[in-house]
Amino acid sequence: MFATSRSGPSRQVLRRGLATTTAAPPPITASVLLSRHALLTPTAKPLAQAYYEYQSKLRHALSNPVPTDFYFKPGSLALRRFLESQHVVDDKYYGAKVAGPKPELGEVQPEPPIEEKSRDHWEKEDAARGERSLERFPEEEVFCLVQSKGKWTFPSTSVQSGEGLDEAVTARVTGVKGQLNGNGMDTWLVTRKPVGLVRSGEERNFFLRSHILAGEPQPTKESGYSNWAWLTRGEVEERLRKQGDDKLWDSVKGMFGVGSQEE
């Protein structure tokens, strides 16, 4: 709108009325995709196992004969143990005809026994803690979800004006005074840049990637989280879809390495 004002008896000046208020910026939230890496190398599938065995046999064949006079003292216990073990391997890989007769080594004192634990040993040891256990699925990566007001979601906080996403997450989620009580937990924020974005109306929810290195989360009373769980990618999808958050999963599945063709 334009208004007129008089400046002197015969002069008119146009004056434009300017708005005195601006639209509020949309709310911004920072969420954390906190994960624990796989603790063990995944068990090889039959095809991979056959390939590894073939490569092992090939390397063993190409490395024979081993110059034992260079690596071992003549007549030493270490040499006799090596020759005995090599004959066992040759017999296993190439058969008795190629391996030949067992070498005359006299009495060889066996090595101290090694206690081997099963791959799921620690998972069973900590099974009483259920989904809160960091030992779950040691061959897979697991992700932290928290329960707030009866629904499962990702740890998150609002971002204040002039504050960076990483600053908000460190200060109020994973930090010493954060929702997950960083006093008893060490985490590594992989990057200051978001790895994903979820839109809900005007709200923008940015996701940052983080790994837990030691300790475990202990949500504070102020956080409003009543429970937490370490879930595999499949369990996260199942948990979100079960409570009706299909849209949320469709928005975050790319951060879990799930493509549209896998649906």
N, C-alpha and C positions, 0 to 999 in steps of 0.2 A: 504494500500500500504506500501511497505517497501523500504527504500532507504539505500544505503551504504555510509559510510564515512570512511576515512582512519585515523587511529591513529598510526602513525609511518610508517615506510617503508614497513612492511610486515603484518600488522594487519588490518582486516576489522571488523567493528562493524555494526550490523543491527540496524537501527533506524526506529520506527514505526511512521507514521504521524497520529496524533489525530485530530478529528474534533474540531473546535473552537466555533461552534454554537450549540444551543439546540432548540428543538421544543417548540414553545410558548404554554403555558397551555391553554386548552379550556376556552372560556368565561363562567363565572358563574353569574347567576342572582338570586336575592332573591325576591320573591313575597309574598304578605300578603293576607291571607284569613281572612279578617276582618268581623266580624259578630256582630249582636245585638241579644241577646237571646230573646226568647218569653217573652212577658210582662205579659201574662195571662195564667192560666191553660187552656189547650184545652177543649172545650165543649165536655162533655161525650157523647158517642154514646148511642143509646137506650139500648143495652145490658149492657153496663157499668153503665148507669143510673139506670137500674133495680137492678143491683147487689148492688150498693151503697145504694139504698133505702131499700133493704132487710137487709143489714148489719146495717143500722141506726135503723130500727124497732127492730132488734134482740138485739142491745145494749140497746135500750130504755126499752125493756121488762125485760132484765136481771138486769137493774139498779133500777127497781121498787121494793118496794116503797123507795123513797128518804127520808133519815132521816132529815126532815125539822127542827126539834128542834135543830139539830147540826149546820145547815148552816144558819138558819134565826132566827131573834128575834121574839118571839111570838106576833102576831097581827100587825107586821110591814107591811109597804107598799110593801116592797120587797117580803115578804112571800105571800101576797095576789096576787101580780102580777105573781109570780111563779105558784101558784095553778091554777090561771086562764089560764095561758099558757099551763100548763100540761094537763088540761082538754081538751083544743083545740087539742093538739097533740094526746091524747088518743082517742078522737072521730075520728080523721083523720086516725089513724093507725088501730084501732080495732073496730070502729063503736060505735053507741050510746048505744047499749045494754051493752057492756063491759065498756064503759067510765062512764056510769051512769048519774044521773042528775047533772046539773051545780051547783057547790058549792055556798053557800050563802056567798058572800064576801063583800056585800055592794057596795058602789060606789068606784071603783078603778080608780085612776087618771092614764090616759094613759102615756106611756113614750114619751119623745120628738120624733117627727118624724125624721127619718133618710133619707137623700136625697140619693137615689141610682141612679147611672149613668149607662147608657147602656154600654155593653162591648166594643162597637165600638165608644164610645163618643169621646175619644181623637183622634182617627183615622179620624173621621169626622171633628173635630176641625182643624186638620192640613192638611186636604185634598187638600187645595189650593197649597201646595208645591209639590204635585204629588209624583213622585218616589224618591225625595230627602228627604221625610219625614221619620223620624225614628219611627213614630207611625204606619207605614203600617203593616198590618197583625199582630196584637198584639198576636195572638195565635201561630204564627210560628216564626222560626228563619229567619232573613233576612241577606243578604251578600252585601258587598260594591263592586260595580264595577265602574270603571272610564272609560271615553271615551277619547281616544287619537288618533288623526288623523282620526277621523270618525269611529273608531272601539272600541268596548267595551272589556275591559280586566281587569286584576287585578292589583292593585298598585304594582309597582316593581321598583327595582334599581339594578345596576350592583354592583358586589362585588369586591373590590380592593384586591390586593395582601396582604396576611397576616391579612385580616379582617374576622371576624366571620359573619355568616349569620345574627344573631340577632343584631350585632353591625351595620351592613349595614342598616337593616330595621329601627332600632331605630334612627339612625343618619339622614337618607335621605328619610324616608317615613312617619313614625308616630311621629317622634320627633318634638321638638320645631321648628327646622329649616327644617323639612321634607316637602315632597311634599303635604301632607294633612294638614299641618299647625297645629302641635300639641299644639300650644298656646291655642287654643279653644277647645281642645279635650283630654279626658283622655282615654287611652287604656291599656289593659293588655295583654302582650305577653305571651301566655300560656306556651310555651316551647322554649328553645334555639335550639332544634333539629327540623329538617324539618318533616312535616307530609306528604309530597308528592314530587315527582320529575317529571318534564316534560322535555323530550329530544327533541331537534330540531337540527339535524345535530350534530355538535360538541358542541353546546351550552347546558348547564345544567341549568335548572330553578328550584330552590328549593322553596317550599312553607312553610311558617310558619303560625301558627294559632294565631289569636289575637281577643280579644273582646273589643268593645267600652263600656265604663262605663259612660261617661258623655260628654256633648258637641256634636259637629258634625264636620265632615271634611269640610275644606274650601281650596280646591286645590290652590296652589300658581301659579302665572304666569309662573315661571320657570319650573314647573312640566310638562307643556305641556298638562295637562288634561283640556278639555273644559267642562266636565260635570261629574256628578257622580249620582249613583242611589243605593237604597237599595232594593234588589230583593230577592224573595223566591227562593228555590232550583229549582223549575219548571221554574221560569222566567229566571234564569241564564242559564239553558239549552236551553230554547227557544231563548234567546238573542244571545248566542254563535252560535247555529246552524243556525240561520237566516242569520248571516253574514258570514257563510261558515267555521266556526271554529269547525267543528265536531271532528277533531282530538284532539283539545285542550280539549273539553268537555270529550271525551273518556279517556283522560289522567287524568283529575281532578275529575271525577264523584265519584271516590272512597272516596275522601275527603268530599263529601257531603252525604256519606252513601248510594250511589246508587250502587247496584251490577249488574253484567252482566245479571242475571235472570230477572231484572226489566226492561230491555230494550224492 
